[in-house]
Amino acid sequence: MSPNLRSLVPHTVSLCDAEKALDKSPWVEGSASGGECICEAFLPNSTFPIGQLISLESTAVEINYNLEMEISKMEIYEVKLQVYIAKITNLTVQIKLMEDDPDSYNELQIEEVKIKIKQVEALIVELQASIQTTSTVLISIREQISVMIAVLTQLEITYDKNFVLVTRREYLILQQKLEECERRHNEIFNPNIGICNHGGIRRISKPIISQLNADLSASYKYGGWGKDSKPLPGSENMYWYSGYSDTLVSRITQYSDYYKLIMRQAFRTHELYVYNRYDWRGTGNNYVVRENTLYYQYRSPFAMGRFNMTSATPTYKVIPKASAQFSYHYSAYQNLDFAADESGLWVTYATVESKGKLVLGKINEELFEVEEVWQTSIYKPSVGNTFMVCGVLYATRSVDSKTEEIFYTFDTRTKQESYVSIPFEKFNDFYVYLDYNPTDQKLYMFNNGYYVTYHVWFNYEGSKDKLLIGE
């Protein structure tokens, strides 16, 4: 039986005041008689385990520290990956040159290259160990948080919920941090290719510069490169490149994989113009390759062109009302811009009727015609470039000589447009080609004659639904 406490309340407390005081607590019962208030306070059978709650709070501080450490490691991993890619690329080129002309190199130079190879191997082993350690730490943290949440839930059931609420909120914040850390880890090492269960682009990585174009010409400032956005079986690793000193699109070259691209060892080159035979050339630098087919801006007549690289056959189709008057900010003749994403093939352009404002069209690939259009509110000549991700149009513009930003989005599913600010670094000020590839979730840029790529990080919808505890 619970112990009870009796106390006398001074005569100066009125009956009304006493009743109000008694009503405030579920543990108190009382009455008033003859100017005297009699209270009975019923204490719980057990006292609140404050020591256990303090221990939980201390563990929360420790987990928070560990999470901050792992989140900072994610930033380091991104930088290291970019550095290692550059080192491996440079070594690959250097080794190929030595293989082609071994007599031009002495033993000291060969030994130096061997040392560089061993250094890169050591760096890769170190990175792999770090990644494995991070994965183990994240699993351990998740287990800790699960245990702590179970304890908090039991405390809430047994004792007053208000005592536990502050600590529960601390663990909610930790759970959110853990989800973010795990998400970033998976984005780097286990991306959800082809999945659109996210809320759009969150940020863009630093530029990863592969090398100068395959023609080794700094004057070839106009062009593009990348991978097939919907590769045929057996062509998943294929790369392509097209470049020239002006905006004409005269040829496209294919490489079986990234190594062959870097080594400039093409397996096929398609000429779009042969004197006195045919002229299938295009203009602008807004093409994509999809199912081994080049989609580009046809030169004459002004139309969207399609060149099947398997059969080497071209076709074209005029887009009603599309105008050749409006191009992007960086280059002329970028009137039709093709893009491919997880949901299909797209083209952007402007019309006289829209007064230069950007129009987005969805292409029926089988019929090769624009089947649906959306009007946007942005003026095309003010735009640096555009690309598509999961049915959402992203438009960029220049901030300064070293910075570009995604400033506008248009969602074709909801027909809603938004103004945003997602800055990213440019390798050089001048670039003419920027496109997203859904097969690896990267942006491909042709920047002043150089191959450049970016990793894309997404905001994942419903991340709070994955939390182990509710708010």
Phi, psi and omega in degrees: 000137182293139176292153178233158185235128176248138178213154179263137177256132183304154182300339183289345178275124183283163178300320181296315180296321181295317180297321179295319180295320182291329183289347186281343186232134177284351183264003187237136171233152180191175179208166179230135181209129176060037179079001181245131178261130178245122181245141173240119179253124181259114180274148180294161181295330182227154180274155181291131183281075183299327179298322179293321179293321177297320178297320178296318179295321178296320177295323179298319178298317180295316179296320179300318179298314180297321179294317178301321178296317182290324178295319178295328178295327179300319178298319181294320180300318180301313181295315181298319179300318179296318180295317182294321178299316179296317179298314181296318179299313180297318178296321179300314179296316182297318179295320179298318178297321179292322178294322181288330183217069185295334183289343182276358184239136178268176184297325180296318179293321178295319179296323178297319178293320177300320179295319179297320179297316179297323179296317179295319177301317179296319179297319180294316178300317179298317180295317179300319178295319180296318180297317179296320178297316179299317179300317180295317180297317180296320177297317179296317180297317179299320178295319178299313182295322179299317179296314182297321180294321177298319178295316179299318180299319179294322178296322179294322180291320187276324187237182180297125184299328183298329180294331187263345190300317182298314180294321178300320179295324177298320180286334174297316178297317178298319179298320179294319177297318179298315179301318180295316181296315179295323180295317179293323177298315181291326179297325181283314191251341179220065183294147178274078183294131177082359182260136182244029181273051179225170183260027178100181184289133177263317178198167181240140181287176171291155181292140174251110184267119180280296177183180174293157184304165185297338177278356181051040182237119178290343179281347178276074183276344183254129179164193179198168179200167177157202179241163175293128183283345175212075190293146172289155179307130181093351181247020184297333182261004185290139174242159177224160180208142173215129181207155179198173181275353173222188188278002177292141175252102188252337181204160173222135184244140182245146180230140186292333178199181184295322179300315180295325177297311181296324181275359178062038180252086183283149174258346177198138174235128180255120177269125180267001179213126172229122185306131178065010178239303178202159178220098180250020187295159176238180174226161181080175183227060187229042186259162173221159174247129182216124184053045178060030179234132179271125173253124187207173179276111182289141188280310183214112004283168177293111186196172172273133184251155178221120180242111179282113185279350175282314181260354182056046180237134179257153169216161176214159178211130181284136175268118180304131175076350179298135185250145176267011183274337190246120179238176176286171185295323190276335188207152176280165175065016174266068186269320175248121182245117181266145180214152177226141177218197183296338186254000176138206186249139185226162172215138175245149181197185175223160180232163176295321180297326180277359180057039176087000178283146188292136175244135179250130179235141174263128185264130169280110188292327181290315181273345184053061176208155179283119185259342180206142182230153175228136178265130177256177182253004184264142181277120189303316181298347178269356185264139176283313178189171176222159173206167182244141173220117176053043177077010179245130177276133176241130180243141182245163173207163182278136173262311173205190186296339183245356187229132171246159176217142166284118185244352187210142174225150174224119182267114183289341179284318183258349184060029179254138176249150182219149173255125185230180174216101177236090184284151172210157188277137173263144175290313172225165185295321189266121172217151184237351185225131176208118179213152178264142176242121184287347182283338178223004178056045177239154170265135177249125181237140170253105190243105176055035178094358183253148171281125181225140175230161177223142168278146180244129178252139186247155168272120182267125180289148174072019181296328179292333179293342181272356183295148180283340180230157179268166179280000000 
